[in-house]
Amino acid sequence: MYKLIIIIIITLIFLSHNSIAQTDTNNVDFIAYWSIGDSYDFNVSKIIRKWENDTLVKNDTTRYKANFQVIDSTSNSYSIKWSFDNYIAKKYNETLSESFSDKESLKKIVSKYDLSSINYTTDEYGEFISILDWEEFGNAMSSMIAEIVNQGKLKYPERADKIEKAIAPLAEIYSSREGIESLILMEIQFFHFPLGGTYSIDVPFEYEQELPNMLGGEPLRANARLSIEEIDGEEYYCVLKEVVEINNDDAKNLTTELLVKMGFNEEQVGDMINKSIFDINDLNYYQFYYQPGIPHRIYGARTFDLDMSTTKFKQINEIEIDLIYKE
């Protein structure tokens, strides 16, 4: 049960990131100056480390190459194609293989689905708007999940109900535009986070951020602080630092809601979660050429601590996005 809670929280909270536009000052403007055909390659690394009672139990790194390409441009928008080497299907296979002993059957199912790119739009400043082909992408994800569930029922009939209840919330999430945008494309959200904003060189910007709630309802609240750590006006380059603390009560409520939807006793879950201590915070650095609006390097880290009296969990999720310079 404890491990399940961690997986749920990571799925619904760790992969959530939001956008912010701040226009009270005019010191540094993050504005996209892109043209049709512009193409940039990036090395993407995702690191996951987990501890249980101060013992490191997981230390995984996933690396892949991504491509950012401008496929259309108008006076008030850009259309972007983000390609990622079918990373999502491969990663989904790795995650589910922990629960399904028949890894070959799972691998065959996942390999049938091409989830290697997605198209989306931004405004004229480069601020993310929405995914264009989210329905096609969501349908592919839903079909893959359904096939995995059916396979699980055949292989493990004694666990059929539990498998279906555990997967149902994920299927619901992948059926919506918001769910796909928030859970699937974390690196895109990091990529576009500063764009469309104006930031003061001298005065940090403090605000209340809202992270999307994948189950609907009220968003998760968080206190955030943005500050410029370094700037080079001649190169149009600066380093933006972001610190975020997520509201503990909101994280508890989201976890409780999802566990209940998955079939756990509401009273028992509520009592256990209320007695737990949640501590979730972000530390992100955006090293950007703010004109033309392309990152040199992005580093993001979310640290999650859960203290359940007799058991302690800690997880750190890191993402690194590095521009590949052409010789």
Secondary structure, 3 states (H helix, E strand, C coil): CHHHHHHHHHHHHHCCCCCCCCCCCCCEECCCCCCCCCEEEEEEEEEEEEEECCEEEEEEEEEEEEEEEEEEECCCEEEEEEECCCHHHHHHHHHHCCCCCCHHHHHHHHHCCCCCEEEEEEECCCCEEEECCHHHHHHHHHHHHHHHHHHHHHHCHHHHHHHHHHHHHHHHHCCCHHHHHHHCCHHHHHHHCCCCCEECCCCCEEEEEEECCCCCCCCEEEEEEEEEEEEECCCCEEEEEEEEEECHHHHHHHHHHHHHHCCCCHHHHHHHHHCCEEEEEEEEEEEEECCCCEEEEEEEEEEEEEECCCCEEEEEEEEEEEECCCC
